[in-house]
Amino acid sequence: MMPSQTPFGSWPGRPRQVRGVWSIRAPSLGILLALEAFTYPTPLSAGTVEVTSAAAHAGAYGLEIALGACIPATLNLAPPPSTISGVFTGCTTLAAQGVQIVAPGAELRAGSSVVLGNGFAVAQGAPLTVRLIDALGGPWAFVQDGSPAALTAYRARFRIDADNLTLQPGDRLDHLTGHASDGTLLFRVSLEPDAASGQHQVVLAARNDNGGFAETPLGEHQLLPPGRSEVEVEWKAHAGDGYLLIGIGHPAVFGLRELTNGAARLNSIRWGAVSGTVTTSTGSLLLDDFRSFR
C-alpha cells in the first residue's frame, strides 16, 4: 500500500508543533523544557542543547545540538598541583589527579566512575560532590514527545542543517527515533558519512514484529544536501505492508516497504542527538520547526 499523498507544505489532521523555550540549566549538563508538545523528565547529557538564531526559521525556535562537549576522561591540569572549582563532567569516566579542590567547591560527574588519583586534595571549606549519572556516557541531548498514544501511523516534518557536523567513517548519529510504551525502539532516522560524495547520508531502520530490523540497503540512502533542508518522515505499522519512508525537500516516498510490524504501537518520539556511535565525531547539528501529524 502506498502512503497517502498530500501537497508538500500542508497536511491534513491535527499538527503537533514545537513552539516553546529550551532553557539550559548549566553548560553540557542538561536541559529544562517548557514546550507545548514535548516533555522530558530531568534529562542529563554530556552534549549541549541550545536555542540559537542560526537554527531559527519563520519564527519557530531552533534547536542546536553540540557534540563532543564532555571533557577528557582525565582531569589533570598542568603544572600540578592545580586548583579547581566548579562542575566537571566526564562522558563515561572521570579521573582527577594532581588537582586541589578550592572554595567554593566542586562537583565531579561521570556516567560510570569517578577516580581520585595521586595528588588529589580538597581544601578546608571547599565541599566536594561526586555524582554518577546513568544518562551520561555519550554526547546525547534530545527532546521527547510523549503525546502519541498507541499509534499505528505517524508523520513528521522538520528542518535540519548538518553543515557544521563532521561524522567520521563508521560513526552514526540517530536524530529521530520512535518507541513503544516500554521503550522498545520501533524505528530510527540516522545520519552517516558518505565517502563518495563527502555529504551526509540518511539511513533508515525499522523493527519487524520478530525483533529484527530492516535497514535501507547500500546505494539506496538519501543524501542530505548542504544547507537547511526540510525532511518528511512517515511510519506505518501493518502486517506485511508497513513502511518507513523519508523525503528530503519533497513528500516521503523513499525507504523501507513491506515491513511486518503490525503489532507495533508508537508511544513516544525523540528528536535531537538521540543515540548512535559518535566517538570521534565533532561539530553541531541544527534542527528546527518540528511538526507531527496523526
Secondary structure, 3 states (H helix, E strand, C coil): CCCCCCCCCCCCCCEEECCEEEEEEECCCEEEEEECCCCCCCCCCCCEEEECCCCCECCECEEEEEECCCECCEECCCCCCEEEEEEEEECCEEEECCEEEEEEEEEEEECCEEEECCCCEECCCCCEEEEECCCCCCCCEEEEECCCCCECEEEEEEEEECCCEECCCCCEEEEEEEECCCCCEEEEEEEEECCCCCCEEEEEEEECCCCCEEECCCCCCEEECCCCEEEEEEEECCEEEEEEEEEECCCCCEEEEEEECCCCCECEEEEEEEEEECCCCEEEEEEEEEEEEC
